[in-house]
Amino acid sequence: MKLNVLHRTRYRYRQPVGDSYNELRLRPASDDPGRVVFFLLNVNPPVRLRHFRDEHRNYVHWFEIPEPHDELLIEARSVVNTSSQRAAGLPRMDFSTLRRTLSDELRPFLGGSRYVSTAPEVWRLALDVGGGIDDVLEAAAALMEFIHREWEYQPDATTASTHMEEVLHNRRGVCQDFAHLMIGLCRSLGIPARYVSGYLYNGPEAHLRGAQASHAWCEVYLPGHGWFGFDPTNNIAAEEWHVKIATGRDYDDAAPVSGHFSGPPGVNSSLEVTVRVERAE
């Protein structure tokens, strides 16, 4: 499937600010040159864009604006080819094989991180849901279905900095929260799990939550097979309608836009984000 993606972020400040530094993770993730057909990133005020790959192999663009400005516009346009990960069928692996074949490189995806907890209460809940399932991907799917069934999708119930433990207790949130929750449950069972930020295409007959906005889901790892995506917000596998942008231990590693600036004490700002994902003709 070929998809057009627009992601526009606009900050407006009540008073001019300066010394702005920003990192952008907006380029679709891929080492396959045929997947990303087109990518264009524009920033206003005009800046010199630099880029690098971070420790998770995400494309990161960064820029500085030392001069005073009262508005910042960031616009990314992409054309991406997506495909089905599960077309050839899912591999099976039991937990004893998983434990025996894990490498040290996966340790960051097995414990707690800034927004994810593997505290005893998380471990107990994970055991209640998936402890009797011996196949790793079946256990992950059971955790996904459990979150989708038991937690309420409620926009504005949380913020970008909400920790997983708050979501665990309040039982409501959005895609970012459900991704963090599933990651914590998976890691508690010994399944390597990571956070994915991206977008979701909602076709004319689909009714998916999180479309036309930045989306988030979870990926789990099977040694020898790679990463497999699970979207607890919609209780579906991450497939050709998902556009992966960045990955990491949690949101802190994969935020689409992050940065800081200097300004008068208490300066107010407004944020407007527009996301459009459409099927390319």
N, C-alpha and C positions, 0 to 999 in steps of 0.2 A: 504494500500500500504506500502511495506517495502522499505526504501531508505537507501543507503550508502552515507555518507557525509564526505568529507575531506576538512578541512580548514587549510591552511598552511600560516603562516606569517613570513617573513624573513626581518630583519633589518641588513644592513651593514653600518658600520661607518668608515669614512676616518681615524679617529684617535680613539684610545681606549677611552671608556667611562666607568663610574662606578656609584655606588649608584643608580642603576636602580630599580625602583619600578613599578610594573605592575598589573593591574586588568584585568581578562579575563572573559567574559560572552560568553562562547562557548558551554556549556553543554545544550542540548535540554531541554526546559521547560516542566515539567510534574510532577504531583503528582500521576500519574498512573504508577505503576511499570512495567506494560506490554508495555508501549509505548516506552521507551528507552531500546532497547535490548542490546546495547553495547555503551560504551563511554571510550575513552582513550585520555589522554592529556599528551603530551611530550614537554619538554622545554630543549633547549641546549643554553648556558652552563647548566649543570645539576643543579637543584635547589630543594629546599624543597617547595612543593606546599601546601598551606593552602586554606581553603574554608569557605564560610559562605553564608547565604541567606540575600540579601539586603531588603530594605523596600518594594520593589515590588515583593518579593519572587523569584527573579532571583538567579540562582546558580552563585556564584562569586568565582573564584580561584584567588589567589594573591601570588606573590613571590617577593623576593628582590635579587639583585645581587650586592654586594658591591665591588667585585673585578673588575679590568679593563677587558674589553672585546671589540672586534671589530665586533662581529656578535651576533645576537639573533634570534633563531629559535623557533617558537611556532607552534605546530602541534596538531590539534584535529581531531579525527576520531570517527564517530557515526554511529550507525545503529538504525533507528527509524521507528516505525509503525505509519502511519498516517491514518486519517479517515475523512469522510465527516461530517461537522457540520450541514449541511442543509438537511440531508437525511429524517428527520422527518417533514420537512417543517418549514418555518419561522414564528415566533410569530408576532402578530400585537399589536401595542401599540400606542395610540395617545399622543400628546405632553402634554396635561393636566394630563394624568395618569403618564407620565414620571416625570413631575415636582412634582407631589404629592408624589411619591414613592422614590425619590432620597434620599440617605443617606449622612451624612457628610463625609464618607470615600471617596466619589467620587469628593469632591471639588478640589483636585489637577488636575483632568482631565476635569475641566470646565472653567478654566481661562488661562491666558498666562503663558508661561514657557520660558526657555532660548532660544529656537529656534522657538517658536510658539507665534503668536500674535492674539489677539481678538480685535484689534483696530477698530474704527468706520467704516473704509473702508472695513475691512474684514467682519464685521457684515452686512453691506449693500449688499455686494456681496452674502453672504450666504442667505440673505432674497430674493434677486432677483432669486436665483436658487431654493431654497427649501422652501421658506416662504409660498407657497400656498399648501404644501403637509402636511397632518395631521398625516400620519403614519411615525413613527420615522425611521424605516429601509428603507422605500421608499425614504424618504428625504436624508438619507445617500447615497443611491444608486444613486440618482440624482446628488449629489455633486461629487461622484466618476466619473460618466460619464462625467460631465462638465469638470473636471480637465483633464481627458484623452483626451477629444476632443479639448480643448482650449490651452493646454500647450504642448510644443515640448520636446520630450525625446532627450536630447543632452548630451552624456557623456563628462566629463571634462568641462562642462559649470559652474559648481559650485564645492565647496569643502565641506569637512565634517563640517565645521564651518559656512556655508552659512545660514543666517537667512531666515525664511519664507517670510518676507516682500520683500526681494530682489527677491525671486522666483515669488512672486505675481506680481511684476512690470515687470520683464524681460520675464516672460512666457516661461521659459525653465529650464530644470534641469534633475534630475535622480530620482530613486525611493525614496531616503531619502527625497528629496525636495517635491515630490508629497505627501508623507505621512504627512509631516509637514503641507503642505497646506490644506489637507483634515481635519486634526486634528483641525486646526484653524477655518475652516469654520463650522465644526460640533459643536465645543465648542461655537461658536458665536450664534448658534441656541439653545443652552442649552442641547446639546447631549454630555454626557460624552464620551471622545475619548482619546485613548492612542496610543503610538508608539510601533511598533513591529519590532524587528530585527530578521532575520533568513535567510532561503535559499528557493530557488524555483527550483523544478524539472521541466525540459522542456523535455517532452517525445519525442519520435522519430517523431511524426507528429505535435507537438505543435510549436508555434512561439511566445514564451513569452519573454518579455523584463526583464532583470535583472537576468536571469538564469546563472549558473556557476559564480556567484559572491555573495557577501553578499547582501541580499535583504531586503526591508523594506515595510511595509504597515500599515494600520490603523485599529484599532478595536474600535467599539462603544458598549456601555453598555445598556442593558435593565434590569431594576430591576426584579428579579425573574427568569430571563432567562440566564443571563451571557453576555459574550463578543462575538461579531460577527465581523469577519474580512472582510475588503474591500481593494482591491489592485488597487489603481487608476493608477498605471503604466500600467496595462494590462486591466483595466476595468472589473475585474472579482472578484467574491467572493473568499476569502482566504479559500482554500479547502485542499484536501488530497495531493496536489502537493506543498503545503506550509509547511515548517518546522519551527516552532516557537522556537526561542532561548531565547530571553529576551524581556521584556516590560518595559515601563516607560512613563513619561510625554512627552519626546522627545528623540532624539538621545543621549543626554548627559547622560541619565539614562540607556541606553541599548547598548552602543558601545561595539562591540565584544572585542576590545583590547584598553586599555588606560593606560597611565603611564607617567613617566618622568625619566630623568637621568641627571647626572652631567658629564660635559666634557669641553674640551678647548673651548674658545669663538669662535662662528661661526662654530663649527664642523658640517660637512656635513654628511648626511646619505641617504641611498636609501632604499626604501620599495618595497617588492615584495609580492603580495598576490595571492594565488592559491586556488580556490574553485571548487570542483567537487561534483555533486549530481547525483547519478545513481540509477537505479532500482535494488534492490537486487534480485538475482536469487533464 
